[in-house]
Amino acid sequence: MTHKVVITGMGVLAPNAHGLTAYERALRDGVSGIRFIEKMAENKFACQVAGAPQGVETLAHDYLTDEDLLAMNQSMIYTAIAGIDCWRDAGLAEPSPDSEVDWDTGAIIGTGIGGMDTTAEKLIPKVNAGKVRRLGSTLVEQVMSSSVSAKLAGILGLGGQVTTNSSACTTGTEAVVNAFLHIREGRAKRMIAGGAEAASHYIWSGFDAMRVLNRRSNDAPEKASRPMSASAAGFIPGSGAGFLMLESLDSALQRGARIYAEVAGGYVNCGGHRGGGSMTAPNPEGVIRCIQGALELARIAPSEVDAINGHLTATFADPKEIANWQNALGVSAADFPLINSTKSMVGHGLGAAGGLECVAATLQLYHGFIHGSLNCEDLHPEIASIESSVVQKTRPFDGHIIAKSSFGFGDVNGCVLLKKWQD
């Protein structure tokens, strides 16, 4: 027996907004969260702009005790804020430290590079200085990859599977797909799923060294993230956390929960670094198989996809991504679905990207709008054939299916299909 899976809660901490109401408004209004980052300039980065949530140091005290914060790094704090918001939005009773364990709820909280800030700022300097005894007793729980999911489990008293996945830029979307399958198969009633990534110049440094970041827009941060643009010059790093509460339909109806959307299907795979795929580029056949696998599982015809929230990072891969979608769906340019890129406003959140963008896609489906993509007025010539499908200004949307895709380093792919909920 398989179970229908729905979304009953969400939480988001993004570079351009905190909370669902503010995030929806920012998406509708095209508010950019890309800013000049002093640390990047101090350390002589070629790219000196990024997307980072604002006011977190103050905000954290509204969610966490001083004792909690002593043993938490930035990715853990981001996770706690968005995770608690997601829990509250789902209408679940907030647990106390001595409450019963919630055996019916688990979490898959992904991160790409995790506690790099802790490793760089605390672990390495003290070890190199011979001060191992001064590392403190909470260092391990901050640098372990699963720190984000483990801490949230303690805050919320989760008793289902609690784990952290990591698949580069596909991480957040993969977490949602894995949680969907977990509930569909009856292994849990609810799962919090998504991704988190800290705002750290240590995390972003390797990408700057690879010369894949846009170094031409330091004096105009809001213009820097340019997916689908002819003048795109690389992606802009981002950060934050975005989570969804996935729940079996039976459980949601039983407790009278609000339903944002149905998760109709999802799929993840790898292109095997063959056929043009590599550590940094996707095998087109792998991408096509991933999209078609999600459609097959959801029993949705390609022609039923009304909109795509793309991966679209503002690199050479954007036109190839659109070509892969066209081949996967088997549609002409004239029939291509609407397409947009949330990264144009928040940058590329790495392990958090899929979570931030799944929340954005769900908000658009639930509230009936498609947000515009910033900075693609000069559309890439290889995308010109689908110009009418590229959403540059926010518009009303009465479609029923939004596809969210992510494609990451390692030639890994993820696709989730969100379906408008109708009672």
Secondary structure, 3 states (H helix, E strand, C coil): CCCCEEEEEEEEEECCEECHHHHHHHHHHCCCCEEECHHHHHCCCCCCEEECCCCHHHHHHHCCCHHHHHCCCHHHHHHHHHHHHHHHHCCCCCCCCCCCCECCEEEEEECCCCCHHHHHHHHHHHHHCCCHHHCCCCHHHHHCCCHHHHHHHHHHCECCCEECCCCHHHHHHHHHHHHHHHHHCCCCCEEEEEEEECCCHHHHHHHHHHCCECCCCCCCHHHCCCCCECCCCCECECCEEEEEEEEEHHHHHHCCCCCCEEEEEEEEEECCCCCCCCCCCCCHHHHHHHHHHHHHHHCCCHHHCCEEECCCCCCCHHHHHHHHHHHHHCCCHHHCCEEECCHHHHCECHHHHHHHHHHHHHHHHHHCEECCCCCCCCECHHHHHHHHHECCCCEECCCCEEEEEEEECCCEEEEEEEEECCC
